[in-house]
Amino acid sequence: MVLKSKQTRGISDDESSEKIGKGGLGKARLSLRLKPLFYFLATFSSGSIFQLVYNDVVFGNPLTFPEQLKNAGTNLEGEFKLSAAIQHAISYLISPYRGLLFFSPVLILGIYGLYIMSRDARRRPVCFLFVSLFLTVLVAYSSWTDWAGGLAYGPRFLILGLPYLSIPISVVLFQNKSIGMRAIFLYLFAISSLIEGMGSLTTALSVAGNNLLYQPFALNFPWFLQGKFDTWWPARIGANSSTSQLFGVVLFQSIWAIASYFAIKERGTISREYENGQPAKVVVPFQEAA
């Protein structure tokens, strides 16, 4: 009976192997590839579904958007023009008026991080995902007729895409742990924080102009030096001296940059210690394989 059971089990194993050889293994692999894609698409589309439900509940029609009610008779399809997308996309990236690299210079390292990821086969899929998601936001808003966002300070419409340029900065910092790279990062980070901080402290409604107008110099920085703040807490603490205010912000940025440097350095030290034979291993995101 035992022998018969073994033989039966052997036949079953052979039949299973034959079935797998005829396509079962291929289907299993396809299933493993499609399942993450399905989860991603389901999560990615959830925001649009909630937006349509919100429109239906509030406006009575899932395809009615606030922009249409604000300007009666507005046809949303006519508000998007692909012919102007390239020009606006360039302005979004490198123009003084709305350029990401003018308002957040530290994102230069994020673009460099994407380049590093594209050259690594293990990181390339993540790079493709990040670039795709960022381009989706960039092209969509670059095609809109009101791409500049009125009097807004900086490229506010691109906020949705900023994580896909910010996260790759970690790749650069773990790829190159030199003091020089740390200094470049901290310098760009401090400058970016100062530029963005002036906008948040003074006014979010700056001045409009052409692509050569730089809002921090045109309005926000002069207001900053004069002690004009649109935020409640600087006025509450009596911060109305331009010299003391500028010194305070620079001091804050310096302390923040130094603290960030030592935090990054400590993280790298812990990672190396665990890699050298400690009981556990710290997995650093995007770190090179050993």
N, C-alpha and C positions, 0 to 999 in steps of 0.2 A: 504493500500500500504506500509506504514511504517512497519507494522507487518510482511507483506510478505517479505519485504526487510531484516528484522532482521532474519526471519526464514531461508531465503536463505543464508544469511551470516553465520548463525549458522551451517547450513549443510556444507557449504564450509570449515568452521573452523574444523569441525569434520573430514571431508574428508582429510584435510591437516594434521591433527594430526595423522590420521590413516596411511597416506603415510609416515610421518616422523617415526612413530613407526615401519613401515615395512622395514626401511633401510635408509630413507632420512637423519636422524640424524647421522647415522654412516658414510654416504658418506660425509656429511658436515664436520664431525670431521676429516676424512681422508684427505679431501681437505685442511683443515687448517694445517695439519701436512706436507703434501707434498709440499705445496706452498713455505714455507721457504727453504725446501730441494732443490727445483728446483732453487730458486734464488741463493742459496749457490753454487750449482754445476755449474750454468751458470757463476757466477763470478769467481769461482775457476779455471774453464777450459779456461777462456778468455786468460790467459797468454800463455797457450800452443797453442791456436789457433793463436795468434799473432806471436808466434815463428815460426809456420809452414808457415804462410803467408810470414814472413820475409825471411825464407829459400828459398821459392819459387821465391820471387822477386829477391833476391841477387844471389842465387846459381842455380836457375832454377829447383830446386827439393825440395819440402817441407820436405823430409826426409834426406836431405844432411845437415850435421852440420859442423861447422868450424873445429872441431877436426879431422874429416875425411880428410879435405883438407890439414890440417897442416901436418898430417902423411899419406901420400898417401897409399891407400890400407887398412887403418884401418877399422876393423869391430867393430862397436860400441857394438854389442851384445856380442862380445868376450871380451870387456873391463870390463864387469860387472860379478863378481863371488860371488854368494851368500854364498859360502863355507867360504869365509874370512870375511863376514859381521860382525859376532859376535866379532871376534878379533879386527877388526878396530873400531867397535862401542865402545868397552871398552877403546881403546886407545883415541878415541875422547872425552871421558868423564873424565877419571882419569889419563891418562899418562902425564908426564911432557912435552913431546914433542908436543902433540896436544890436551891435555885435557882441556875442557871448564872450569873445576873447578880450574885449575892452572892459566889460563889466565884471568878468570873472576870469582873469588871466590864468588862474591855477588849472583851468580846464585844458590848457595846452598839454599838461601832463596826462590828462585823461585820453586825449587823442593819441598821444605817444603810446599810452598803455594799450589801446586798441591795436595799434600797429604791432606791438610785441605779441599780443594774443593771436593775431592773424598769422604769425610765423611759427606758431606752436600748434601741432596737429591736435593736441589734447585740449587746448583752449580755443581752437578755431570755431567750433560750434557756438560757444558762448559769445565770442566776438561777433559772429554773424547775427546772433539774436539781438545783441545790444545795438549794433549798427542798424538793423532792420527796424527796431522799435524807435530809435531816435529819428531815423529818416521818415518814419510814418508821421511823427509829430511835426517835423520840420517841413515836409512837403505839404501837409494838410494846411498849416497856418500860413505858409508862404504863398499858397494859392488863394488865400482869402483877400478880398479887396481892402479890408481894414487890418492888414497884417501887422502894422506898427502898434496897434493897441491904444490909439489916442494919445493921451498925455502921460501914459504910464512911464514909470522909471525903469528903463531897461527892457529886455525882451521877455515880458511876463508870460507870453503865450508858450514859451519853450520850457517853462518850469516842469511840465510833465516829462520832458525828455532828459532833464539834467542828471537823474540817477545813472543813466547809461553812459554818461561821460565822466561821472564822478567815481563810480566804483572801480574802473580800470586804473585810477591813480594808485590803488593799492598794488597793482601788478608792477608798476614802475618802482615803487618803494621797496618791494620785496625782491625785485630783480636786481636792483642796484642799491646796495646798502651803504654806499660811500657817504662821507661827510658832505661832499660837494652836492650830491643829489638831495640830501636832507636839507641843506642850506637853500637850494633852489626852490624846493617845495615850500619851506617855511616862508621864504620871501614872497612867493606868488600867493600863498595862502593869506598872508598878512595884508598884502595889497588888495586882494579880492574882498576880504572881509571889511577893509576900510571903505572901499567903494560902495559895497552893498550896505554897509552900516550907515553911511551918509544918507542914502536914500530912505532907509527905514526910520531914521531919526528926524529928518527934515520934512519931506513930503513925498508921498507916492505919486502925486500928480505934478510932474515936472513940466518942462516946456517941449513943444513940438517943433520940428524943423526938418531939414534935409539930412542926407546920410553923413554929412560932415559935422553936424552938430553933436557935441558931447555934453550930455545933460549934467554930469557931475560938475564940470567947469562952468556951464552956462547958468546954473541956478543953485544946485544943491550944496556945492562946496562953499560958495559965498554965504548962503543961508547958515551953513554950519559954523562958519567963522563969526557970523553976526549973532549967533545964539538963537536963531529962529528954529523952533522945533515943532513938529506936528504931532509928536509923541508926548503923552501926558507925563511920563515919569521924569524926563530931564527938567521940565519946568517945575515939577513938584519938589525936586531937590535943589532948585535954584541954580541950575547949571546954565548961567547966561554969560559967562566970560568966555570969549573966543579962545584966548590963550590957554586957560585952564581946561577948557573942553577938549581942545585938540591934544593937549598933553595927556589928559585922562584917557582918551581913545587910543592914542599911540601906546601908552603904558599898558592898557588892557590887551591890545593886540600883541604886544611883545611878550607879556606873561602867558597869554594863550599859546603863542607859537612855541615858546620854550617848553611849556607843559606838554604840548603835543609831541615835540621832539623826544622828550624823555619817555613818554608813554610808548612811542613807536620803538625806541631803542630797547626799552624793557621787554616789550613783546618779542622782539627779535632775539633777545638774550634767552628768554624762557624757551622759545622754540628750539634754539640750538642746544640748550641743556637737555631737553627731552630727546632730541635726536641723537645725543651722544651716549644713550644707554640708560636713561632714567626709566622708572617703572612704566610710565605711560608716554604716549606720543601726542603732541599737540599738532593738530592739522591746521595749517595756515591756508586760507583761501588763496587760490591762484598760485600757490608756491610751486616752484619747479620740482619735478619728480627727481628722486635721488638716483 
